């Protein structure tokens, strides 16, 4: 038998396995690494969320370990219930982190919906322009990516200076707005800064989707007399849906974890406190309660991602199937 046809015992054993078994064997090292890097912290946070935070015993004045907390850490956030020193619970007083949970949720969702919508619309326009052939296109693409390449901390500090009371924005607009302390103007300031920084990321992903659309399709539409709007609405948007889904999904999950921009620009005040800022603030007071809040945040992001994949993903697949049938 030629040497090239001889197989090692490992190769013969692999050949005896079914195809699905060989596939699982090859991905097993990656799954093991993910279990260590991602799985362990999630499981550890889940265990800690059912334990009380250590603190002083009001009866003895001694420092004691936590112990089993049941679901009290979750009710602390979801129902805004704070424990009393003598036992029992009461509604968390104003200023307590527990009383700010639903406000932080609403602020996070507000930032997510507005920023992702604006970034998708503006990014689509930017990608459309960058996808055309003209002199200086490479320079334009490089310039557009500069805001995204700047570190977020630098971006936040830059916009903080611009939005100060005597900063550039008020001077140019001729206004006297308290951008960093007013409840709504401070939120708009964070939204503007986030859109400025991350729209290039959306544009880059959308541009990748635009470049895979065949030019022959547009040429055929022009020959048939289709207008620019008809070509955009009946060709570009349907074929761009998969790329748009990926861009929106990535940015939505990123926006739901927004921390650094509001934390630096407005020092994380109550008007711009996102759920991630609330988690970091709670860690300084009690890690176990913060773990419960982290689990809630994880479930929120997972639920939103699941809905986006199910709803938008199904539409994108259906669109592609309809296009294949049409051709």
Buried (B, 14 or more C-beta within 10 A) or exposed (E): EEEEEEEEEEEEEBEEEEEEEEEEEEEEEEEEEEEEEEEEEEEEBBEBBBBBBEEEEEEEEEEEEBEEBEEBBBBBBBBBBBBEEEEEBEEBEEEBBBBBBEEBBEBBBBBBEBBBEBBBEBBBEBBBBBBEEEEEEEEBBEEBBEBBEEEBEEBBEBBBEBBBEEBEBBEEEEEEBEBBBBEEBBBBBBBBBBBBBBBBBBBBBBBBBBEEBEEEBBEEBEEEEBEEEEBBEEBBEBBBBBBBBBBBBBBBBBBBBBBBBBBBBBEBBBBBBBBBBBBEBBBEEBBBBBBBBBBBBEEBBEEBBEEBEEEBBEEBEEBBEEEEEEE
